Amino acid sequence: MSSAPVEAVSDQTAIAPSPAALRPDGSPRSYSVRTLGCQMNVHDSERLSGSLEAAGYVAVAESEQADVVVINTCAVRENAGQKLYGNLGYLASVKRKHEGMQIAVGGCLAQKDQGTIVEKAPWVDVVFGTHNMGSLPALLERARHNEEAQVEILESLEIFPSTLPTKRDSASSGWVSISVGCNNTCTFCIVPSLRGKEKDRRPGDVLAEVQALVDDGAIEVTLLGQNVNTYGVEFGDKLAFGKLLRAMGEIEGLERVRFTSPHPAAFTDDVIDAMAETHNVMPSLHMPLQSGSDVVLKAMRRSYRSKKFLGILDRVREKMPDAAITTDIIVGFPGETEEDFEDTMRVVEASRFQSAFTFQYSIRPGTPAAEMEDQLPKEIVQRRYERLHELQEQVSLRENHAQIGRTVEVLVSAWGGKKDSAQSRLSGRAEDNRLVHFSVPEGAEEPRPGDVVTVKVTSAAPHFLIADEPTAYRVRRTRAGDAWDRRQADSCGVPAPAAADGAPKAVSLGLPTIRTR
């Protein structure tokens, strides 16, 4: 298993070595982080891992073997609590057999439920919220010393999470938070009350973090924010996000820039222009629709209507004809009529989404929608969900079939397994973020994770493309592939090559990686 060092940045929040990170024999205690939820949670887990390693803990692959298990929770879906307590129930039996084991629960559900978690699962040692992730090592130490559970939930952000040490799991791709929190009041969403009001990082801090990733070999960055395109509201620049995208184009060696998730109400033409005119901003866009009914959008407090949404997609495709657009949709919002649902179906058909994350509405206590009348019966919501899913599968297949015969560049991520034949394939993402499984022709060079291959699409399914044409296959070795090599060497105890100036590299990057063969 490859080793990922902890990122060092100049304004990093210091995490002191913790006595609780050592066993009685002086060896380091191990940890494992389980992530439930969205990309923000995945990135937060990188911060939690970095903070633990800065305190002296070491990672272990299997949670059952870890001295400390951290569960980073989500509160968006109805089954979030079920997932958490299912995990905790299982870990209770593991803990009984593992002397000195500690369990910590953080994230959105911890922020929401707070002391309730310890009441329901008294074997939990630490509960912490979304605003004090950096406190985890100290809370573990306090719980161990006091021999009682520690619950610490702050109501506002203590330090910006990006200043915490970070253990990034990918050498080629990285998340970079540009803001946290949300100023919207969508009636179905509990996130603003858990993450707080929007807080924006200064552009120089964002660019410095991106540059650090690129210096260490990353060639792809995804900018993160709860409403990423409202970036700049805190320091009074409504055009800040478009400017930030253009600034990404000035970073030498950065090949791919993505962002998620924008809000349609704040999606302006200057952002579309910046996407189209900045060479390394990719032709992919995740644009949450939520509903195609104007009546439902109003009830959701989504400050746009279907005509505006479709107009944004038209302007994006006018500037970037090959853009792949994905979305989020909620089915069965309180009061949704059959006519409202048919409006959603019409907008989905017109939008030509490459894919969609579709959800059945579920009551989230604490949200205005939970108190609305006309909550729909489960069977009606289920039927509508199935109809929408069937339509989107057809649209996705049609959109992907249109890619057959195209030559695409794929950033290699992992082995893909067996698809449609007995032939093993590698996997990666095309520039438009479509998943591509491709074959390596016999005798051809095999790419490393982080390398870029040119392949020709030969077939398609709703959720991926296949590229088995041998004559089109080309490999471009990249700095990201070199960084992957260094990590492999480090994990085997072999010194990694030094940087060009002779200094050892210390920054590691981005997205979770699947181990290769």
C-alpha positions in Angstrom: 0.0 0.0 0.0 1.4 3.4 -1.0 2.3 5.9 1.7 1.0 9.5 1.5 3.0 12.1 3.5 1.3 14.9 5.4 1.1 18.2 3.5 3.2 21.0 4.9 2.1 24.6 4.1 3.4 27.9 5.4 0.3 28.9 7.3 -0.5 25.5 8.7 -2.2 25.2 12.0 0.2 23.4 14.4 -0.9 20.0 15.8 1.3 19.1 18.7 2.6 15.5 19.2 0.1 13.7 21.5 1.1 11.3 24.3 -2.2 9.5 23.4 -0.7 8.6 20.1 1.8 6.2 21.7 1.2 2.7 23.1 2.8 1.7 26.4 5.8 0.2 24.6 6.4 3.6 22.8 5.2 2.4 19.4 2.7 4.6 17.5 -1.0 3.9 17.8 -2.9 3.3 14.5 -6.0 5.0 13.1 -8.6 4.6 10.3 -11.0 7.2 9.0 -14.4 6.1 7.5 -16.1 8.7 5.3 -19.9 9.0 4.9 -21.2 11.6 2.5 -20.1 14.2 -0.1 -16.8 15.5 -1.6 -16.6 18.0 1.2 -16.6 15.1 3.7 -13.9 13.3 1.7 -11.7 16.3 1.8 -12.5 16.9 5.5 -11.3 13.3 6.1 -8.0 14.2 4.5 -7.7 17.0 7.1 -8.6 14.6 9.9 -6.0 12.1 8.7 -3.4 14.8 8.4 -4.1 16.1 11.9 -3.8 12.6 13.4 -0.5 11.9 11.7 0.8 15.2 12.8 0.0 14.1 16.4 1.9 10.9 15.9 -0.7 8.3 14.8 -0.1 6.0 11.8 -2.6 4.9 9.3 -3.9 1.3 9.0 -5.9 -0.1 6.1 -8.4 -2.2 8.1 -10.6 -0.4 10.6 -10.9 -3.5 12.7 -7.2 -3.4 13.4 -7.0 0.4 14.2 -6.5 1.7 17.7 -8.6 4.8 16.7 -11.5 4.6 14.4 -13.0 7.9 13.2 -16.3 8.1 11.4 -16.9 11.3 9.5 -20.6 11.6 9.1 -23.2 13.1 6.7 -26.7 14.4 7.7 -28.2 15.0 4.3 -30.0 11.7 3.8 -32.7 10.1 6.0 -30.6 7.0 6.4 -27.5 8.9 7.6 -28.3 8.0 11.2 -28.9 4.4 10.3 -25.5 4.2 8.6 -23.8 5.7 11.6 -25.4 3.6 14.3 -25.0 0.5 12.1 -21.2 1.2 12.0 -21.1 2.0 15.7 -23.0 -1.2 16.6 -20.5 -3.3 14.8 -17.5 -1.4 16.2 -18.8 -2.0 19.8 -18.1 -5.7 19.4 -14.7 -5.0 17.9 -13.8 -2.6 20.7 -14.6 -5.2 23.4 -11.8 -7.4 21.9 -9.4 -4.5 21.3 -7.9 -3.1 24.5 -7.4 0.6 24.4 -9.4 1.2 21.2 -11.1 4.6 20.8 -14.0 5.6 18.5 -14.6 9.1 17.4 -17.6 10.6 15.5 -17.4 13.9 13.6 -19.0 15.7 10.7 -22.5 17.0 10.0 -24.5 14.4 11.9 -22.2 14.9 15.0 -22.8 18.6 14.7 -26.6 18.0 14.6 -27.0 15.2 17.2 -24.2 16.2 19.5 -24.6 14.5 22.9 -27.3 12.2 21.6 -24.6 10.0 20.0 -23.0 9.2 23.3 -26.4 8.5 24.8 -27.3 6.0 22.1 -23.7 4.6 21.8 -21.9 5.0 25.2 -18.9 3.2 23.9 -18.0 6.3 21.7 -15.1 8.2 23.1 -15.2 11.5 21.2 -17.8 13.5 19.4 -16.7 16.6 17.5 -18.4 18.9 15.0 -17.8 20.5 11.6 -16.2 23.6 13.1 -13.4 22.0 15.2 -11.9 19.2 13.2 -8.4 20.2 14.4 -9.4 19.4 18.0 -9.6 15.6 17.4 -6.1 14.7 18.6 -6.6 16.7 21.8 -10.0 15.3 22.4 -8.7 11.7 22.0 -6.0 12.5 24.5 -8.5 14.0 27.0 -10.8 11.0 26.6 -8.0 8.6 27.3 -6.8 10.6 30.3 -10.2 11.2 31.9 -11.5 7.8 30.9 -14.8 9.3 29.8 -16.4 10.5 26.5 -15.5 14.0 25.3 -18.2 15.9 23.3 -17.1 19.3 21.8 -19.3 21.0 19.3 -18.5 24.6 18.3 -21.3 26.8 16.8 -18.9 28.7 14.5 -15.7 28.1 12.6 -12.6 28.1 14.8 -10.0 27.9 12.1 -10.4 27.5 8.3 -10.0 23.7 7.7 -7.5 24.3 4.9 -4.9 25.4 7.4 -4.9 22.0 9.0 -2.3 19.4 8.1 -3.6 17.2 5.3 -2.9 13.6 4.2 -3.9 13.4 0.6 -4.3 10.0 -1.0 -3.7 10.7 -4.7 -0.6 11.9 -6.4 -2.4 13.2 -9.5 -5.6 14.9 -8.3 -6.6 17.0 -5.3 -9.5 18.8 -3.7 -9.0 22.4 -2.8 -11.7 24.2 -0.6 -12.3 27.8 -1.6 -15.1 28.3 0.8 -17.1 26.6 3.5 -20.7 27.1 4.7 -23.7 28.3 2.8 -25.9 31.5 2.8 -28.9 29.9 1.1 -32.1 28.8 2.9 -33.3 25.8 0.8 -36.2 24.3 2.7 -35.0 20.7 2.3 -31.4 21.3 3.4 -29.9 21.1 6.8 -26.4 21.9 5.7 -26.4 25.7 6.4 -27.3 25.1 10.1 -24.4 22.6 10.4 -21.7 24.2 8.3 -22.6 27.8 9.1 -22.6 30.9 6.9 -20.3 31.1 3.9 -16.6 31.8 4.7 -14.3 32.5 1.7 -10.6 32.0 1.5 -8.5 34.8 0.1 -7.6 34.1 -3.6 -3.8 34.2 -2.7 -4.3 31.4 -0.2 -6.2 29.2 -2.7 -3.6 29.8 -5.4 -0.8 29.0 -3.0 -2.4 25.6 -2.1 -3.0 24.8 -5.8 0.6 25.7 -6.6 1.9 23.4 -3.7 -0.1 20.5 -5.2 1.2 21.1 -8.7 4.8 21.4 -7.4 4.4 17.9 -5.9 3.1 16.4 -9.1 -0.6 17.0 -9.2 -2.1 17.8 -12.7 -5.7 18.0 -11.7 -7.5 20.1 -9.1 -11.2 20.3 -8.1 -12.3 23.5 -6.4 -14.8 22.9 -3.6 -17.5 25.0 -2.0 -21.0 24.4 -0.8 -22.0 27.0 -3.4 -18.7 27.3 -5.2 -19.7 30.1 -7.6 -20.8 32.5 -4.9 -17.1 32.6 -3.9 -16.2 36.2 -3.1 -19.4 37.2 -1.3 -17.5 37.6 1.9 -15.0 40.0 0.6 -17.3 41.8 -1.8 -16.3 40.7 -5.2 -19.1 39.1 -7.3 -16.8 38.3 -10.1 -14.2 36.5 -7.9 -15.0 33.0 -9.0 -14.6 33.7 -12.7 -11.3 35.5 -11.9 -10.2 32.5 -9.8 -10.8 30.1 -12.7 -8.8 32.3 -15.1 -6.0 32.4 -12.5 -5.9 28.6 -12.6 -4.9 28.9 -16.3 -1.7 30.7 -15.3 -0.4 27.9 -13.2 2.1 26.0 -15.2 1.8 22.2 -15.1 -1.9 22.3 -14.0 -3.7 20.4 -16.7 -7.2 19.9 -15.4 -9.4 22.2 -13.3 -12.9 21.2 -12.1 -15.3 22.7 -9.5 -18.4 21.6 -7.5 -21.1 22.5 -6.8 -22.4 25.7 -8.3 -25.8 27.2 -7.7 -27.9 28.1 -10.8 -29.1 31.3 -9.3 -25.6 32.7 -9.0 -24.2 31.2 -12.3 -23.3 34.1 -14.4 -22.0 34.6 -17.9 -18.6 35.7 -16.7 -18.1 32.2 -15.2 -19.2 30.6 -18.5 -16.7 32.8 -20.4 -13.9 31.9 -17.9 -14.6 28.2 -18.4 -14.6 28.4 -22.1 -11.5 30.7 -22.4 -9.3 29.1 -19.8 -7.4 26.2 -21.4 -7.2 23.9 -18.4 -10.8 24.3 -17.1 -12.5 21.1 -18.2 -15.7 20.9 -20.3 -17.7 19.4 -17.4 -20.3 21.0 -15.2 -22.3 19.7 -12.2 -25.4 21.9 -12.0 -28.0 20.9 -9.4 -31.6 21.1 -10.8 -33.4 19.7 -7.8 -36.8 20.0 -9.6 -38.1 21.0 -13.0 -41.3 22.4 -11.6 -41.3 26.1 -10.9 -43.9 25.6 -8.2 -41.7 23.1 -6.4 -38.6 25.2 -6.9 -40.4 28.1 -5.2 -41.4 25.8 -2.3 -37.8 24.7 -2.0 -36.6 28.3 -1.9 -34.4 27.7 -4.9 -34.1 31.2 -6.4 -34.2 30.3 -10.1 -36.8 28.7 -12.4 -36.6 26.0 -15.0 -36.4 28.6 -17.9 -33.3 30.2 -16.3 -31.8 26.8 -15.7 -32.2 25.6 -19.3 -30.9 29.0 -20.5 -27.6 28.4 -18.5 -27.2 25.0 -20.1 -27.8 26.5 -23.6 -25.1 29.2 -23.0 -22.6 26.6 -21.6 -23.1 24.4 -24.7 -22.9 27.4 -27.0 -19.4 28.2 -25.6 -18.4 24.6 -25.0 -20.3 22.2 -27.4 -18.8 19.1 -25.9 -19.5 19.9 -22.3 -20.9 17.0 -20.2 -23.4 18.2 -17.7 -24.5 16.3 -14.6 -27.1 17.2 -11.9 -28.9 16.5 -8.6 -32.7 15.9 -8.5 -35.1 15.4 -5.6 -38.3 13.4 -6.3 -41.4 13.6 -4.1 -40.9 17.0 -2.4 -43.9 17.8 -0.2 -46.9 18.9 -2.3 -45.3 17.8 -5.6 -48.2 16.9 -8.0 -48.1 14.6 -11.0 -48.0 17.8 -13.1 -44.9 19.0 -11.2 -43.2 15.7 -11.7 -44.0 15.7 -15.4 -42.3 19.2 -15.5 -39.2 17.6 -14.0 -39.3 14.8 -16.6 -39.5 17.4 -19.4 -36.6 19.5 -18.1 -34.5 16.3 -17.7 -35.2 15.3 -21.3 -34.4 18.9 -22.6 -31.2 19.2 -20.4 -29.5 16.1 -21.9 -27.7 15.3 -18.6 -24.8 13.0 -19.0 -25.8 11.6 -15.6 -27.9 12.6 -12.6 -27.9 11.9 -8.9 -31.5 11.3 -8.1 -32.9 11.2 -4.6 -36.2 10.4 -3.0 -37.2 13.2 -0.7 -36.9 12.3 3.0 -37.8 14.3 6.0 -34.8 16.0 7.7 -35.8 17.2 11.2 -34.9 20.8 11.7 -35.7 21.8 8.1 -38.8 23.9 7.0 -39.8 21.1 4.6 -40.2 18.7 7.4 -43.1 20.8 8.7 -44.8 21.2 5.4 -48.2 19.7 4.7 -48.8 17.3 1.9 -45.9 14.9 2.6 -46.2 12.3 -0.2 -46.8 8.6 0.4 -43.7 6.5 0.0 -45.3 4.4 -2.8 -45.9 7.5 -5.0 -42.4 8.8 -4.4 -40.9 5.4 -5.3 -42.9 5.1 -8.5 -41.8 8.6 -9.6 -38.2 7.9 -8.7 -38.2 4.7 -10.8 -39.7 6.6 -13.8 -37.2 9.3 -13.5 -34.3 6.9 -13.1 -35.5 5.0 -16.2 -35.6 8.2 -18.3 -32.2 9.4 -17.1 -30.7 5.9 -17.9 -32.0 6.4 -21.5 -30.7 9.9 -21.7 -27.3 8.9 -20.3 -27.0 6.0 -22.7 -27.9 8.2 -25.7 -25.4 10.9 -24.6 -22.6 8.3 -24.1 -23.4 6.5 -27.4 -22.7 9.9 -29.1 -19.1 9.5 -27.9 -18.5 6.3 -29.9 -15.7 6.9 -32.5 -14.3 9.9 -30.6 -10.7 10.0 -29.5 -10.4 11.1 -25.9 -7.6 11.8 -23.4 -8.0 9.9 -20.1 -6.3 10.6 -16.8 -5.5 7.1 -15.5 -6.7 6.2 -12.0 -7.0 2.5 -11.5 -7.6 -1.0 -12.9 -11.2 -1.3 -14.0 -11.8 -5.0 -13.8 -13.7 -7.1 -16.4 -16.2 -5.2 -18.5 -18.2 -6.8 -21.4 -15.4 -9.4 -22.0 -12.7 -11.4 -20.4 -10.2 -8.7 -21.0 -9.0 -6.6 -18.0 -9.0 -2.9 -18.5 -7.6 0.2 -16.9 -9.9 3.1 -15.9 -9.7 6.8 -15.8 -11.6 10.1 -16.5 -11.9 11.8 -19.8 -11.6 15.6 -19.9 -15.4 15.9 -19.7 -15.2 13.6 -16.6 -16.8 10.6 -18.2 -15.5 7.3 -16.8 -13.6 5.4 -19.4 -12.5 1.7 -19.3 -9.7 1.1 -21.8 -7.6 -1.8 -22.9 -3.8 -1.7 -23.2 -2.8 -3.3 -26.5 -0.5 -6.3 -26.3 3.1 -5.2 -26.1 2.2 -1.6 -25.6 3.4 0.6 -22.7 1.3 0.3 -19.6 0.5 3.7 -18.0 0.8 4.5 -14.3 -1.9 6.1 -12.3 -1.5 9.8 -13.1 -0.4 9.3 -16.7 -2.6 10.4 -19.6 -3.6 8.0 -22.4 -5.2 8.8 -25.8 -7.8 6.2 -26.7 -10.7 5.8 -29.1 -14.2 5.1 -27.8 -15.6 1.8 -29.1 -18.8 1.2 -27.1 -20.8 2.8 -24.3 -23.1 2.1 -21.4 -25.1 4.6 -19.3 -22.4 5.1 -16.8 -19.1 4.5 -18.7 -17.4 4.3 -22.0 -15.3 1.5 -23.4 -12.1 2.1 -25.5 -10.7 -1.0 -27.0 -9.3 0.3 -30.4 -5.6 -0.6 -30.3 -4.4 1.6 -33.2 -5.4 4.9 -31.3 -3.7 4.0 -28.1 -1.0 6.4 -26.9 0.6 7.0 -23.5 1.9 10.3 -22.2 4.0 10.0 -19.1 3.3 12.8 -16.6 4.7 14.4 -13.5 1.7 12.9 -11.7 2.8 9.4 -12.8 6.4 10.2 -11.5 4.9 11.2 -8.2 3.0 7.9 -8.0 6.3 6.2 -8.6 7.9 8.1 -5.7 5.1 7.1 -3.4 5.4 3.4 -4.4 9.2 3.7 -3.7 8.5 5.3 -0.3 6.0 2.6 0.6 8.7 0.0 0.0 11.3 1.8 2.0 13.2 3.0 -1.1 14.1 6.7 -1.0 12.1 8.8 -3.4 13.8 11.1 -5.9 14.5 14.6 -4.6 13.0 17.7 -6.0 14.8 19.6 -8.7 16.4 21.9 -6.1 17.6 18.9 -4.1 15.0 19.3 -1.3 12.8 16.3 -0.4 9.2 16.6 -1.3 6.6 16.7 1.5 3.3 17.6 0.0 0.8 14.9 -1.0 -2.4 15.3 -2.9 -6.1 14.8 -3.6 -8.6 12.1 -4.3 -8.9 8.6 -3.0 -7.0 6.1 -5.1 -7.8 2.4 -5.8 -4.8 0.2 -5.6 -3.6 -1.2 -8.8 -2.6 -4.8 -9.5 
